[in-house]
Amino acid sequence: MIPAWNLQGVIPPVRPGAHGHDPDRSPYRSSLQSLVDAMGISRARLNILEGLLKFRAAIHGIGIDTGFQWLNGSFSEHVEIVEARDPRDVDVVTFLHLPNGLDQAALVARNPRLFDQTYVKDTYHVDAYWEVLGRPLKAESVQSVSYWYSMWSHRRDGVWKGFVQVQLEPSEDLVAVQVLAQAKAELGVET
């Protein structure tokens, strides 16, 4: 479950009431349904969530279906209150296992546009980044994960914050699409 935004408009980096060393901390593991329930509070957010689910369907379609995603950016903050604006997109790092028999070049060749950051951002409202899992651990891999964690653990103004992790497997996507459609209908957003 995703903790509620705190008074600073961010997901707390450690669950409220937990000790600082408690493992119940960011990145908070969430189902897609819980993500839609927690973050789908406006038309802009519902449109971003719809884009995220379409992006996931597209990457599932080329065989990316095991791993997880970290979700962050202004989408994970209550920017409507803190900055008096809507979020414009969701930042997503997809930590993926390469499909059997494919290397990175072959995977990209299946649909190069899904790896074009500008296209993905314009089409899906997703600021997409990629990390491949299942390789021998090298210093560069540690540095890369450290980069994402350190960058995503703070707002630009230095406030500590948390972010969300969802599984990449497509098993939850259908339910999330249904929950999203219901939320859109309740807000009067066209589907």
Beta strands, then each sheet from edge to edge (+ up, - down):
strand 1: 28-29
strand 2: 67-72
strand 3: 90-97
strand 4: 126-133
strand 5: 164-167
sheet 1: 1+ 5+ 2- 3+ 4+
end
